[in-house]
Amino acid sequence: MTLLDQIPVAPVGQYPTPLQELKRLSALIGGARLWVKRDDLTGLAFGGSKTRSLSTLFGRALAEGADTVITCGPTTSNHVRLTAAAANQLGLKVVLVLRGSSCGAGPLQGNMLLNHMLGARLVFAEVDSLADLEPAMEREAHEIQARGGKPFIIPGGGYSPVGALGYVGLMQELMQQTAEAGVGIDGVVFASGSGCIQSGLLLGALVAGVRMPVIGLTINRRVDELEPRIRHDVEAAAALIGLDGHLPAGAVQVLDDYLGPGYAVPSEAGIEAIDLLARMEGLLLDPCYTGKSMAGAMDLAVRRFEPGQNVIFIHTGGTPGIFSYAADLSQQRT
Ligand SMILES: Cc1ncc(COP(=O)(O)O)c(C=O)c1O
């Protein structure tokens, strides 16, 4: 029994998610063998890796006797939608504090449509940055307490040491599934935003006592901001399970080469990757997270890794976002 086994986990996902080889894509582009870890199939409301951080965060919320969870994010947030779904599954009330003034004009789409369908209480806050949503969450928490309720605040994106612990299992699954397939892991590549997924994967590698390139491709922050943040977060999460999370130089690998014009703004390479994966593999990616990171994974498979090596791309989810980009994705391309 380790300290990790004593971390409370709420049963909000279905694991392990599948690991599939992208044979047709690899044959087309050359370079290393590409595999996809299907975390878009975590079994909760259109899925996504964020289900994993929610399992440890809801585990903590339930252990503390919470009856309501509060979280925040942009209206495009996958974490926000999954929080609403997890709360419903566990019978908790949920408040979503969203950046903006309202749902906007026109028919609801993507994650916002799902937030409505899930029946979450929506609170809008017109603020300059996502960090400024925290006071609004605190206000909601005070109001709930004043009414005799027991609120639990989940940070935006699930970004927290407890959330990072949820991704240790992702690394364990990857190691087991690749061993079963008779291949090693030469690199793991995925979209990195707050850095929570990346911190948890690095912690998972530490727990397993292995070293491998865990390469986060940024979708909003720049390398000089994200790298030290992840280094710090791995230490904080490791401390929760009694481990020394200090990482050697070079262990935190972050690239911002595939970010394109900025967060949630489609890049040409990302749209091309979406087209290619849909047509070659029947795999659906989105313009905000997985399209851009797949463009990066393909580039790295060809330029950085060798033929015969194995590179795992984590499909972190975000599929509902596709429908918010109908104009970008429906243009006729050959
Ligand atoms: C689909 C998807 N992929 C990747 C990320 C980035 O995860 P993190 O913020 O933990 O780095 C997010 C964050 O919201 C996401 O929704």
The ligand as an ORCA input file, in Angstrom:
! r2SCAN-3c Opt
* xyz 0 1
  C      -8.687     18.733    -24.902
  C      -7.635     19.317    -24.023
  N      -6.367     18.972    -24.226
  C      -5.364     19.476    -23.486
  C      -5.595     20.399    -22.493
  C      -4.461     20.937    -21.706
  O      -4.448     20.365    -20.420
  P      -3.679     21.058    -19.206
  O      -4.401     22.358    -18.916
  O      -3.794     20.107    -18.082
  O      -2.290     21.294    -19.642
  C      -6.907     20.814    -22.248
  C      -7.171     21.831    -21.231
  O      -8.222     22.293    -21.002
  C      -7.956     20.255    -23.007
  O      -9.238     20.593    -22.808
*
